[in-house]
Amino acid sequence: MLQSLASNSCVRLIQSHKSTWYFASLVLGYILYLIFGAVVFSSVELPYEDRLRQDLRTIKKQFLQENECLSEERLELFLKKALEASNYGVSILNNASANWNWDFTSALFFASTVLSTTGYGHTAPLSDGGKAFCIIYSVIGIPFTLLFLTAVVQRIMVFSTRRPIMYIHTHWGLSKPLVAIVHATLLALLAVSCFFLIPAAIFSALEENWNFLESFYFCFISLSTIGLGDYVPGEAVNQRFRELYKVGITVYLILGLIVMLVVLETFLRAAATEAAEKDVLPEEGEAAGPPRHFGARPPVLHYYVQKSHSPQ
């Protein structure tokens, strides 16, 4: 008897704090995932960094031995200035003077990376005026970009998701959750093909030092808005049609970001459709609750886009 009461009390306690346990497990899981990523990245990259440091020390030592008139302090000062300039996208190499970092097409590409919060970091404002304008431009432009993306995604969702799902459900008699999941999967495969695989093949052909994996890596890092900046297209010396190439990359990044948001929104709606279908079906011994609207949104934090009511 006492064991039964204790067991029932524990069950009630767990159920009453279900959301708290879920939140705590979510926080713990996220922290563990961060630690897991740090361990893997460190174990993979640290040996390579160590070898690179040793190579640089060897080259520096040989250079000083071959040029005894040059002191180590002056060499350190020169290298420091060169590295600072390189961080701003300015190279001291003779064969790197042909490409300007702030012509119109390069500035257009930079503006798109700022507004999309990709921020490769390969080019940054040099002057105080440029830095101040970048702050003001971002404060206004990033919310404007969110508004723009929201409007575009809402419009596209009507034709790419809502109407096809309703048409197949109505004319073929298939369940809405099944149609929504299959549709989202096919849309994701199409997006991967058109905005990852095909562009990766194109970049690997146009960029001399990029293989397919590096090109695919650039596409993923860009369209996920991570933007590490270790691979940036159009920066090769004497790049043919560089201006047109930069404009094309800018268009690709904007369209790719829109498509990624459409795919994510489609999966969210598919999950909402399945949840709505389950709410309509009564549990054993229970009456059916009021039906929910098809496509009702789950309480999920959107990546980049918060929905208002969709256009009809």
Secondary structure, DSSP 8 states (H G I E B T S, - for coil): -HHHHHHHHHHHHHHHTHHHHHHHHHHHHHHHHHHHHHHHHHHHHHHHHHHHHHHHHHHHHHHHHH-TTS-HHHHHHHHHHHHHHHHTT----GGGSSS-SSSHHHHHHHHHHHHTT----SS---SHHHHHHHHHHHHHHHHHHHHHHHHHHHHHHIIIIIHHHHHHHHHH---HHHHHHHHHHHHHHHHHIIIIIHHHHHHHHHSTT--HHHHHHHHHHHHTT----S--TT-STT-TTHHHHHHHHHHHHHHHHHHHHHHHHHHHHHHHHHHHHHHHS--TTS-------TT---S---SS--------
